[in-house]
Amino acid sequence: MKNLFEIDEWKIVQNQYEPSKQLQAESIFSIGNGSFGQRANFEEHYSGPTLQGNYLGGIYYPDKTKVGWWKNGYPEYFAKVLNSCNWIGINLKINNEEIDIHQQKVISFHKTLDMKKGILTRNVTLELNNKQQVLMEFTRFCSMANTKLGIVRVNIKPLNFSGKLIAEIYLNGKVYNSDSNYDELFWNHVNSSCENFKGYVSTSTKKTLFHQSTAMECKIECDEKELEIEPKTREKDFFISNELQIEIKEQQTYTITKYVGISTNLNDTDTNVIKESIDIAKKAKAIGFHELLSRHINVWDEIWKKSDIKIVGDKEAQQGIRFNIFQLYQTYTGKNKKLNIGPKGFTGEKYGGATYWDTEAYCLPFYLKTAHSNVARQLLMYRYNQLDKAIENAKKLGFDDGAALYPMVTMNGEECHNEWEITFEEVHRNGAIAFAIYNYVEHTGDYEYVKDYGIYVLIGIAKFWSQRFNWSEDKEAYVMLGVTGPNEYENNVNNNWYTNYIARWCLSYTLDCLKELNLNLINPKEIDNWTKIIQNTYLPKMDNNSIFLQQDGFLDKEQLTVNDLKKEDRPINQNWSWDRILRSIFIKQADVLQGIYFFEDHFSEDEMRDNFEFYEPKTVHESSLSPCIHAILAAKLNKMDIAYELYLRTSRLDLDDYNQEANEGLHITSMAGTWLSVIEGFAGVRVKKQQLYINPKLPNEWKELKFNLVVNNNLLQIKINHNHFTVFNLGEEKITFSHKDKWYDVLAHKVTHITF
């Protein structure tokens, strides 16, 4: 796979303007701060291929679903993540020629996303009419220190001429989603105002009545001295601008800085968003660009101290993992209890919704090991706070007595996914939420959370499972019919092994928690029923070996492998009909292997190996969630070549555009799986009952692996090479860890060395 852009350990670098890569670049160079974010669109006018995107966390539009009227229980709407006010815009004209990189001759082009500092920069030299050359340097960041603040700065330097510059600094709230039907506008204009070097645009969403205001304050300088210019102001619905006309001189640098405050009423409907946005922009201008940038960089410094991974000897692998970590923390910081982790984050509109099962299965383990446990707890509280909606969702499908079915896709707890085989059948998402509670307790020992909140989520999910199973006279066991497992290239199957297994486990775990906490929350008759299901769950298995069958009838399919596919068929989801995919053996993502990954202690190494060798060759990895799970299992099985290959695939999925869809946005939630493939795969890290286990196996391509880990809210630094590793306790409490069944203590601020 060819790299899209330059390889650098801390940066994403593009050294030439290539229109054919523009949409991919807009996704890959995207920036955010957990509250809002944007694609890396150009600030100035651009006539080339582009997908404008500025997104606000938690703000959505409930687009009416068109096919739901005849299906009982079908979602009423599809939640669309909204493209919001374009706040970066600065249109430029020089000697009446509009600056448009797609139309003018590009002498040089250099764009950099500095992941260490969270800064997007772009330096462009253009040749205009009459051979005039101009250098433009753009800097942009979404402040991590004040998550309601964005900054844009552009330096303009005429290299071989003097002339007239017209700069239009604007806010445009009349923006459309690329996936809107018939170019429908999802926003209403509320108010706008424009004065010299300042202004705001306030809009509200149709139907949901989310209110946002975006305000700007501007400054113009020449060689760092502020210019006194009377701008021409323009104001209309959805739009305000300041137009500056400046006589520019050869070799002098003219700097425009735009301070932008963004406020919404997501957390408080009474928020005066206009006043707040104006105040943020005004205070930012008073503080100044350099101080705001310094504060922003300091926050990133603190994040990297806990979450960085350093790989020595493999720049592609190094860039890949840092890119994944960077995008995760741009998407979710844990500061807002109403936000979650959307699959595209702030990089695109595809999929809609804010929350998938990806959060619990992939993202929560990442935050458990890189941040204070309060962040993971908040992700779990998000689901607890939506329990009533989960019960409503289940009731619509015919379940009762408090049974809860969490949505496949949601913004507020309501199901808003509009594909029936997902909405009704991909019920395994309930299991991932229950497993996340278990995983959180394993890391933290926080049984108070379970007692006060988690147990009610577990009971609701367990009640759903107990009703979703039914007794089969033929099999003399409890079966689950008409489901879709994690492998979405199979729909409406009976007895998906993964779903049955995690459902049975959930019933058992819920009973264990009730007993452990001495809680009397369900009646003895229900306990008896759950116990019967646990003891008699049907789990499909191949005769005379240890292969767990993905579902009933799996062996009826032609038993091909991925090697039997033609190159032009890949990816099959873009080249085959859905009918052909469903009839094929090919697996989209880990399914049986997802279950073995979650419950690895339940299976022998031989069982794990047999199932890996049976299923991995049939897996096309066309879900971003797939390669990481396979990489972890391959490393455990000492299949290091496969593990390394799959690690590169997951870490560089978007950077190298493996699935040919980076133009639509990044795969944010799978990036947490990339982190797991390093930490759980190659470093062999596990946390069980608050105890740390380390069993490393490095790829031959790596000389050394170094990373930080948060265990019991204590920060550790771990360094691994091919025959030796060290654990440095940076915290204040003693940490105990196990390596190959031997236990070691690491005192506060001390180092332990292990040879293997």
C-alpha angles and dihedrals in degrees: 000000000000118000112246094210141012122300114242128151096229104019145056106221133190114186101183137038109251116173090196089065098040098103092046090047092051088058099041096046093046121135136202145151107219093269101057138354145169148211116258095261118161118262094221128060111293126186097184129093111307144152108206113215133173112160134190120208114253096003114124146154122230100226110197112253108232103209103042102090095087099042115079111228093017115146114266094219146012111235111229121201102230131235103226139192114328101233102168099067120133113157116198135202124182117194087345093304112124114232108239117153090203091061104036132068111269112219094177136355128187123169123178135184105199103204095186091059102025095237131139115206133176127186116191132175114196132186112223132187116311090026092286112160126205130186118212123188118191126192124183137170140165103224116245089189093057109022092197093061134087128180132202125182129177128187115202119195124177104214104193107009147042123226148116126317122196113191121186110197108192151165118215119192096172097094132145135211115243088227096050117127113247091350091294115185112226096194137076121208112244106173143324137187136183133196134160109308093348144067146132142222120207124191138167132212120250114248097359094053096214107168123212134175127194117194131183138199118190140198133191123202139174115212088342095309116116114243124221104226130155106227124210109238125211128188135178137141110310093358142081132166146175115215116204123195113198134175102225126200131213115273094006120121120228116196127200116189122190120195112196128193118196122193132174136179093232094119099031124023089203094060113127092226095180094055093043094051092048092049092049093051093045094050091046092055090049092052093048139224100277096049092047090049091050092052090049093050091049091058090051089049090058092047093051092049088066104030110032122120119199119200116188119208101018117075095179091054091044095051091045097056095044091050089054094048091046094052092047093055091044087057103042131017101163093241097116120053092202094060131082137172116284118202091244097032109195095331105087148347102248119123095013121216130080104242134050132160084266089084095062098035099044115005102046093060089052093054091042089063101035105038142035112292089247089077093058090042090055091053088054092046088055088065094042090053089054096047093108090056091049089054089049090050091053092046091056088058094050103267122131146178094063097309109163129210112184114215123259088223127015149156100188106010097283118114110252104167113119105201111094097213088057101037097049104023113032090081094145086094087083089062094054090054092052090046090052090058089051091047092049092052091047089056100039111019087225099157089157087072090051093047096048101034120351097062091063091053090049093049092049091050093044091052089053092052093047090056095040092058118075132191116257115207089195095054095029087223142091112273136185117220135196102018139139116221127205087284099081091187084082120061133185097006130159122241103001100198095221094050094047092046098049091043091054091046091050092055090050095046092049091053090048091052092049089052095043092051094039092233123161100203103132131044125255092247091060091047089054091050093050091047091053091051092048092051095045107035114143113233114181114232136173114252119257097005142062099260113127107213115234089225143328111301096019091130091056088075123091103267101231130149133222089260087068091063121098117239091241090057093064125133090029092197088067098040109034132064116252089244091057092048093051092051094048129089093234118122123214097204145343110309113150086021090053088061093046089051093052094045102030092146089062093065138058121242089249091055090048093049095046093052093044092052091047099047107029095067088054094050120099093188092222090148114077087223094064114069095055094057091048091048092054093049093044091054091049089052091048092245090139099165091056092042092053094046091050092045091057089048094053096040094047097033092120099023090061095025095231094176095040094238106098088114088073094055139282130297097244103169094049088056088075086057089055089057090049091051088061099039101036095026110042099015091043093219120169131166115206123171089348091304123123123229123189125187109157130197116174125201114249089245092065124076095187142359121207126177145150123241133191112218119174086347088301118124118231130183114211125191121188134184130167098284107013143042138184133207115206114192107215093174135082100250133071113259124205122201138175129226118181093341094309121113126221133187123218114194122211112289091003134117130226120200122207127188119200 
